[in-house]
Each structure stands twice: as C-alpha cells, then as structure tokens.
Amino acid sequence: ITESHAIMIYLVTKYAKDDALYPKDPVKQARVNAALHFESGVLFARMRFVFERILFFGKSDIPEDRIEYVQKAYRLLEDTLTDDYVAGPVMTVADFSCISTVSSIMGVVPLGESEHPKIYAWIERLKQLPYYEEANGG
C-alpha cells in the first residue's frame, strides 16, 4: 500500500484498540472518508499547486492567483469545521491528514487568524497532542 490515506485506514483498522480514529458506523465513516477526499482533492491539490513552482521550477515568488487558490481552500476548510474536528466532534485519521497539509502550506501562504478562527482553534487542539511537534515540525 503506498497511498497515505489507505495506509492510515489499514493501520487503524488493524491495530487500534477501538474505532474512534476510523469509525465502523457507516455514517461516521462516510464523514471521515469525505474529509480525507477533501484533503487530497482540495487542500493537498492547492499545496501542490504552490509548492511545485518552488520545488520543481526553482521559483521563489508565488503568483497572486495561486495564493487566492489556497485562500479559497482555507475558506472551505473554515466552513467545513462545524465541529471540533474535520469529520465531527471526535478526532479521526482525517484530522491527521488535513493538519499535515495545512501546517505545511501555512509556511508559504499564511492563514489569517481573524478570518479563520475555527481553523486556528482546530490547530490549537491538535497542537496539544503529545506527538504533534514531531509529526508536524512544530
């Protein structure tokens, strides 16, 4: 297995003591799957759109249209966060996936706290995890 979402689901399904991170309930699981697809189809896609210019083409500037493209993703995430976590009131594998992308792209396209209070609150909740620093570089 080489795809990150499939790896996370496999590991949690095989080794987790319960189903909190990837619920067995079909409705809850569908919300987690939707959030995972949001991460790959929206958040990661926009990060790639910005980073490929830097990493593959050696450009240091980011055109305004690409910045706006990322900011639209931030707005979508803000609207998606109707609970404490991306797939509901409980942390799931979708939060791990989304935070790694969001924390990476924030280094290049800053996130305004006043415009995105739900995202900031979500990030702060995840920063409390004992492994956050190691996994996300601070």
N, C-alpha and C positions, 0 to 999 in steps of 0.2 A: 504494500500500500504506500503510495507516495503523496497523496493529496492530504493537506493538513487537516481539513475537516473530517475526512474519513478516518484518519489516524486518531484524532481526538475521540470520535464516537466509538471506534473499536476499543481503545484503551479504557474508556469509562464503562462501556458495556461489559467488558471482560473483567475488569479489576475493581471497580468501585463497590463500596460496601452497600450503597443504595442507588436509587435512580435520580437523585437530586440534580446532578450535573447534566444528565440527558434522560429526561423522564420517559417512562414507558407509556403513560397516558397519551393517547393519540392526539388530543387537542394541545396539550402542553408540548408534546414532541414537535407538532407542526409549527408552533410558535418558535421553538428553538431552531428548527430547520429553516424557517423563514428568515430569522436573524442571521443564520450562517450564510444564506444566499445573499442577504443584504450586504454582509461584509465582503463577500467575494465579488458580487456584481456591481456594487456601488462604492463602498469605502476603498477596497483594495484596488479596484479599477482606476479610481481617481488618484490614489497614491502612485500607482504605476505611471499614470499619465504625466505626473510631475517628476518622479524620480528617474524615469527613462531618459529624460532630457539631460539630467545631471550625470547619471551613471554611464550611459551609453554614448552620449554625444558630447560630453565634456563641457556643457553649457552651465554657467553659474547663475544666469538670470532665469526667472520664471515669468512667462508672459501672463498678462492680466487675465486673459480668458481661462488659463489653466488654474489660476488662483480662484477665480469665480466658480469654476467647476468643482473645486474642493469645498469651497464655502457652501455651495448648494448641498453637497453631501453632509456637511456639518448640520445644515438646517434640517435635512431629512432625518438625521440621527436624533436631533433635538426633538423633533415631532414624534419620533418612534418611542422615545423614552417616556412612556406613560406610567411606568412603574419604576422601582429602584434599579432594575436591570433590563437589559435589552429584550429579553424574552418573557418578562414578567416580574413578579415580586421576589424571585429566588435566583441567585447566581447560577449560570449554566455554562457549558462549553462555548456558547455563543459570545459570552462576555470576554472570555479569554481570547477568542479570535478577534473580536472587534477592538479590544483595548490595544492589542499589539499593533494593529494598523493605525488606529487613531493616535497613539503615543508616538509612532514613527513619523507620521505626516505632520503632526503639530510642530516638529522641529523645523519644518520648512515653510508651512503655511500656518501661522499662529491662529489660535482659536480664541475669540473674544469671550471672556467670562460673562460679561453683562448680556451679550446676545445669546449665550448658550448655557444658562445656569443649570439645566438638567444634565448636560454632558459633564460639566465641571463637578457636580455633586456625584455623578456616577464614577468619574475618575477618582475622586477622593475616596469613595467607598472601596474601590479596587486597590488603591494605594495602601489600604490598611492590611491587605493580605500579606502574610509573612514572606511570600516568595515574589511579590510584585517587583521589588528593586532588581532582583537577579534576572527575572524574566524580561523586564522592560527597560533595563538600563537606567533606572532612577526616575 
